[in-house]
Amino acid sequence: MREQVRTSSATLLHDADQRYEYLLLTVAPHERLSEARARLREHAEYGKWELTRTVLLYGGTRKYWLRRRVMRVERTI
């Protein structure tokens, strides 16, 4: 039987009405919570993301949903 080693992943999602874009961070059970918090802090500080939802799954995997408002830029010319 082969053991699967899962690492963290990030997925970028878009809202249906395009007001927000979402970043889904998945943290594997073997990763330390302090490392996950550090990544969340970096995304919030440098990428202007805010934490929307947190889920702890049965296997120990954690999922974090972050969102930020989509900035619309209008032409001035």
DAGIZI-V119318 format. One record per pair of residues at least 6 apart in sequence whose C-alpha atoms are under 7 Angstrom apart, sorted by the first residue. I is the first residue (numbers start at 1). GAP is how many residues later the second one is. If there is no record, write none. Layout:
BEGIN
I,GAP
I,GAP
END
This chain:
BEGIN
6,22
7,20
7,21
8,18
8,19
8,20
9,16
9,17
9,18
10,13
10,14
10,15
10,16
11,12
11,13
11,14
12,10
12,11
12,12
13,8
13,9
13,10
14,6
14,7
14,8
15,6
18,52
19,50
19,51
20,47
20,48
20,49
20,50
21,46
21,47
21,48
21,49
22,43
22,44
22,45
22,46
23,42
23,43
23,44
24,39
24,40
24,41
24,42
25,38
25,39
25,40
26,36
26,37
26,38
27,9
27,34
27,35
27,36
28,33
28,34
29,31
29,32
43,6
44,6
48,20
49,17
49,18
49,19
50,16
50,17
50,18
51,14
51,15
51,16
52,13
52,14
52,15
53,11
53,12
54,9
54,10
54,11
55,7
55,8
55,9
56,6
56,7
END
